[in-house]
Amino acid sequence: MKSIIQEDREHCFLCGRNARADYWGLEEHHVFEGFGKRKLSEKYGLKVYLCGDRCHRNGEDSVHKNARANRALKKIVQKRAMQYWGWTVEEFIGIFGKNYI
């Protein structure tokens, strides 16, 4: 499923840089990962596009290296997902196993 969070695939969701500004371009990031949650992120469109090097994998504040950045993104996406899909917090927890708000 396409992202319900980000329609713009030309700019990083976190820093707003153009895709061409990063050597690797933008990479798709499934916001909820691990233990089958990546498939759920795909199913419900809970993914964003991030600068491959700076915001996704290697930067000091990248979601794969900085727990605070990762949690902040999960919080934003949980709120949007609940609004989009009409879920309560309890329903979200039933699907993803945890509340990030």
N, C-alpha and C positions, 0 to 999 in steps of 0.2 A: 504494500500500500504506500502511496506517496505520503509525505509528511503533512500532518495536520497542523504542525507548529510553524513551519517555515515554507512559504511559497518561493521565495527568492533563493535561487541556487547559485547566484553570482556573487554573493557577499556572505562573509562569515557571520553566523548568528551571534557570536560573542563580541567580536571586535569590529565588525562591519567592513573589514578590508575586502577589497575586490579579490576574486578568485585568482587573478593573475599576479597578485602581490606576493603569494606564497609559492615557493619553488614546486611544491607538491600539489598546489591547487587546493580546492576544497575537498574534504572527505566527509562521507556520510557517517554520522555518529548516532548509534542506537542508545538513547538516553538511559534506559534501564537494561542492564546486561547481567549475564551470569545466571546459572540455574534455570534456564529456559526463558528468562526475562527478555533476552534479545529477540527471540521469536515473537513474544508478546509486543515488544516495541514496534516490530515490523508490522504485525497484525493490526495494531491500532494507530499506526502512523506517528509514533512518538520518536522521531528522529530529527536531527538538525544537521546543517552543513557547516563545518568548521575548517579553518586554516589547518592544513595537514600537519605542518611542523609546529607552528606557534601555539595554536589553541587546542588542537586535538591530542597530539602525542608527546611533543618534546619541550614545549615552552614551560617556563617556571609556573605559570598559571594555567597550564593545559589541563583539560578534564581528566586525563589519564595519569597525571602526576600531582595534582593538587586536589586534595579531598574537599576543601572548602568550595572550590570552583565547581567540582562535580556535584556536590550536594546542592549548591545554589541553582545549578541548571536543572537538577531533578525537581526542585521545589517549583520553579517556573513552569516546567513541563507538566507536572502533576496538576497544577491549578488550571492550566489550559486544557488538559485532557478531561478533567472533571467537568469543565464548562462545556466543551465540545460534545462529549459523550453523555452528559447529564448524570454522571456518577456522583454518589455521595462519597465521603471519605471512607466509610466502611466498605463500599463497593470497590473503591480503588484498592484498598488493602486486601480485599478478597482476591483480586486479580494479581497484584504485584507484591503482596506480602508485607508491605511497609508503608507508613505514612511519612512523607518528606516535608510536609508543611509545618 
